[in-house]
Amino acid sequence: MGVWLTFCIIIFGIFVIIEELIYYFWNRYVYGPNVETKMKWKKRVKRLQSIYKKKPAVESRESNQEKSSL
C-alpha cells in the first residue's frame, strides 16, 4: 500500500509541476516577457555586488602621509 501511495503522490507532483509550467509559458506567450521584474532583479544584483566589492582603504593613505612627514 505504501508503494501505491508514494507512486500516486509522485504522479500528482509531476502533474502539478507540468501544469504550472504550461501556465507560466502560456502567460509569457500571451503577455510577453515581464521586463519590469527583470530590471528589478538586475538592480538588486548590482546593489549586492556593490555592497560586497572591496572599498579602497583611505586610512592607509593618510597614515602613510603622516609617517613620511615625520
N, C-alpha and C positions, 0 to 999 in steps of 0.2 A: 504494500500500500504506500509506503514511503517513497518508493521509486516513482509511482504514478503521480503522487503529489508534487514531487520535485520536477518531474517532466512537465506537468501542467503549468507550474509556476515559471519555468524557463520559457516555454512556448508563449505564455501570456506576456512575459517581459520582452521577448523579441518582438511580439506583435505591437506592444506599446511603443517601443523604440522606432520601429518601421513607420508606424502611424505618425509619430511626432516628426520624423524626418520628411515624410511626404508633406505634412502641414507646413513645415519650415520652408521647403523648397518651392511649394506652390505659392506661398505668400511672397517669397522673393521674386518669383516669376511675374506675379500679378502687379506688385507694388514697386518692384525694383530694389536694388540694394539700399540699405539704410546708411547713408553717407554720414549723417549726423552722429550716429553711435560710433561709427568707425573713427571719426575725428576726435570724439571724446576719449576713446581708448588710446589714440596716438598721443593726445595731450597728457594723459595720465602716465604713460610710459616715459615720455620726455621729462615730466616732472620728477618721476622716481629716479631717472638717470641723473638728473642734475643734482638731486639730493646726495646720491652716493658717489658722485665724482669727487676726487680729491681737490681740495681748495689749496691754493699756494700759501705757504707759511709766511705770513707777513712779519711775524715776531722775529724770525731768524734773521731777516734782513736788518731790522732795527738793531738787534743785539750785535750783529757783525759791525755795523757802523759805529756803535758806541765803543766797542773794543778797539777799533782802529784809531779812533780819535784820542785814546788814552796814550 
